[in-house]
Amino acid sequence: MPNRVHIVIPKELTDQIDSVVSERSRSAFICDAVREKLVREKQVKALERLKSRPFKGGPKEWDIDSAGWVRRLRTESAEIRARRLRKNNH
């Protein structure tokens, strides 16, 4: 069930959002952006925990190129975002 929340967003930011999506799509766009930010924050916290106490059993890439693995995750996330934007603009 949706929860209405009053937030304050600078006008220049809402103008930029409105230049990408219609006003009717603004809430969905903001929700998607918040979800993506939450995923990134969780990834950062997980990586910080790994630095302090690494464990075995993760993806093989962690042992070889953990930074590359993170870059690939971010690239995939950006591609998903781009597809979603293209879909919403049609």
N, C-alpha and C positions, 0 to 999 in steps of 0.2 A: 504494500500500500504506500503510495507516495506520501512524503512528509514535506509540508511547505516550510521553507526556511527563509527568513529575511536576511539577505546579505547585501553589502554595499560594494559595488564594482565601479571603478573609475569610468567616466564617460568615454574616454579615448579607447578603453578596452572593449566596452560594449559596441562602440562604433566599428572596431576591427572585427568583432564577432559577427555583427550584422552585415559586414561586407563579404563574409564567407558563407553565412547561412541566413535564412529568413528569420524574422522575429518569432515566428511560430515554432521554429526549430531551435531557438536559443537555449531553452532549458535542457533539451536532449544533448546539445553540443557541450554545454557546461558540465553535465553529468558525465559524459564520455571523457572530457578532459580531467575531471576529478578522479575518475576510475584509473585512468592512465597514470596520473601522478601518484596515486596510492600504490599501484603496482611497482613503480620505480622506487618509491620509498621503502617498500617491503624488500625489494631486491637489494637495495643499499644496506639495509639492516642485516639481511641474511649474509651478505658478503663481509660485513664488519664482524659478524659472529664467527664466520669461517676463518678470518685472519687471526682471531684470538685462539681458536681451537679447531683446526681443520679436522675433517673426518673423511674416512674412506667410503667409497660406494657412490659418490656423485658421478656426474658425467666424466668420461675419460678426458675430455678437453680441460677440465679443471687442473689436472696435473701438468698438462702440456702448455696450454695457453688460456688461462682463466680470463685475462683481459679481452682476448679475441672472442671468447664465448659471450661475454657481456656485450661487446660491440654487436655481435650477431643478434642477440636478443633485442637490443635497441633498434637495430635496422629492421627486424621483423615487425616490431611494434610500430615503427614509422610507416612501413608498407601497409599495415592493417589500417592505420589512421588515414593514409592517403586513399585507400580503397573506400573507406567509409565516407570520406568527404566527397569523392566522386559520385558515390551512390546517392548521397543526400542532395547533391546539386542537380541531379537529373530528374 
